[in-house]
């Protein structure tokens, strides 16, 4: 069965750019994603949709004291609605002022909100087990729980039939509702993707803005530099993606050599594309009639380890 195309969809700080062509040990597609910070990461659909992977790894490394913590303003967690961030607690943990459905305001750690450990000011009794929760009528983001289905074996597999604010109905695992992992039928992600597309220029399956950002930053991934992956043999595998195509540029013993190869490929593909597109845009602005008959193209082929480009830019 053909895999659902996630290209262009947004999950947290990540935007899916293409199918990397790689699979995990179970044969599941690993999608290449661009992070808001400019980094890149590979993730499966389940990791993205569940929220387990929402950045390239940059967020956990950022200090909350610098105001870079996740913004929870307006989000609902059970009976609680996050109002605003307040001073960290005595242990340095991020805290939010929340209003309970009963009207009382309480301060709660962000971690307890997102994990589902705290879902009210205390006015609601803690539920004994997920499959015994009476969530009828409760809201989880855009979802309203309608009735319990009792699917599966054990507490973790119980499901609730929910209605999204957009009108669509779907079945959601109890644990995903309580932990805030599923908060809509998917419409929120689609809306964010559409908003993103409204502010970006796409040509030949390529986002000009993302290329510019990648060319102007030196953000790192776990291997120490974007596009580098540490293989089991201790060598650095160098990869680059362009126009929905994934290129492996080889394996290199040293980090510096791998970085040089990656930068050279970026100069050829990313920077070259931007230069060509900007030249084409100037010509199109000066001669719209010509542009209408001659749409922009930037065709890349690879032969004997070398990239070859044909463009009208």
Number of C-alpha atoms within 10 A of each C-alpha: 3 4 9 7 12 16 17 21 20 25 23 16 17 24 25 24 25 23 23 20 13 14 15 10 7 6 8 14 19 20 24 24 30 22 25 16 19 24 24 27 22 20 24 16 18 13 14 23 17 14 15 13 20 22 24 24 17 18 15 12 8 12 10 15 12 7 10 12 15 13 13 17 14 13 18 23 29 23 21 26 23 24 17 15 21 14 13 16 12 7 6 10 14 20 20 23 20 28 20 22 15 13 11 13 17 15 18 24 18 22 14 15 26 17 16 19 15 21 24 25 20 13 12 12 9 12 10 8 10 18 22 13 15 13 19 14 13 16 21 25 21 19 25 22 24 17 15 21 15 17 15 11 9 11 17 15 16 21 24 24 19 27 20 20 14 13 10 13 17 15 18 23 23 26 20 18 26 23 20 22 20 21 23 24 21 14 15 16 17 14 13 15 18 14 11 15 14 10 9 12 13 13 14 12 15 17 18 17 14 20 18 15 14 20 16 11 12 14 16 18 18 16 14 14 19 23 24 26 20 17 13 8 9 12 17 23 22 25 20 19 19 19 16 16 13 16 16 12 18 14 20 19 13 11 16 12 13 23 19 12 18 21 16 12 21 19 14 15 21 23 18 16 25 19 12 17 20 13 13 20 16 12 14 18 11 11 11 13 10 12 15 10 8 12 12 18 16 18 13 16 10 10 7 5 11 10 12 12 13 10 14 13 20
